[in-house]
């Protein structure tokens, strides 16, 4: 489903170009849950951002179902990203002025889907995630674990091909983090959702289908 070929990413610095990704190759099959581990600064988040088309590579390709998405212009890439990829970050990035249901449906509003349809989808997803009694609560009225579940619901609202998660349990206490891990694994089992997850949690990684390790910008299985 997703194929990453000879992917490199570098940035200019005063000391010269800094290479963060160095010839990364990876294939992610549909319905799999992939974990990426490694030390801080190894390039994990950069790989996730390029895979999610939030940033363009210096060289190399990222193909979704055979299409090199970086051949699209910025407008086309933004539309592709909105409809195809869900994101869950360490910090929830919820909009504080909107309630849980409104935050959940935001990607669908951007995609110009009818609000009534989105509200129905949002209520169903939040209900599945145990938040049916929190639909009208704003982020400040939710616990950290509840906020992260809203972020998961938002990532799933358009039924994306893949969900990319960057340290999704990193800002949660141990027990809440464990519950979120089980939730993601359950979504993968029930819905067949593909996940690529950057994590430092070794116990979590061992429950995924494939573990990759980033070392100095290269990827090892």
C-alpha positions, 0 to 999 in steps of 0.5 A: 500500500505504501512504499518508501524508496531511497528517501533522504531529507537534509536541512541547511545549517551554518555548518553545512547540510544536516542529513536527517534521513539517509536512503530509507526504504520501507514497504507498509502493507495494508492492515498492518501496524508498524512501530518505529523505535530509536534514540531521540534525534535519529530521524523518526519524526522526520520520517513520519512527517515525510511519509505523511506528506507534511514535509517534502523529501530532498530525494526519493519517493513515497508511493501510495498504491503506486502513485508517487504523491510528491509529484502533486503540487502543494494544493493537490498534496494537501487535498490528498493528505486530508482525505488519505492520512490520519494523524495522532501526535504526542500533544493532542492539538485539539482546538480549545474553542470547539467541543469534542464532536466539533474537533472530531469532524474538522477534517471532514469540514475541510474536505467539504463533506456535509455537516449532518453526515459528519456529525453522525460519523463523529458521534459513532466514532466517539461512542466507539471510543467510550466518549458518548457522554463527552461529545459537547465537552471542550478540551479543557473539560477532558482528561489527557486520555480523553483528549487523546481519544478525541485526537484518535477519533479525528484521525479516523473520521474520514476512514483514512488509508493510514494513521500516523502516530508520533509518540501517542502515549508520550504525554500520558501516565502509564495506565492511561497510556496502556489503555490507549495502546489497547485501543489502537490495537483494537481499532487495527483488529476490528477495522483493519486500519493501517498504523505507523507509530513512532514510540519509545514504548518497547512493550507496545512495539512488541505487540505490533506486526513489524518493528523498525529501528532508526539509527542515524537516519537509516532504518533497520528491521 
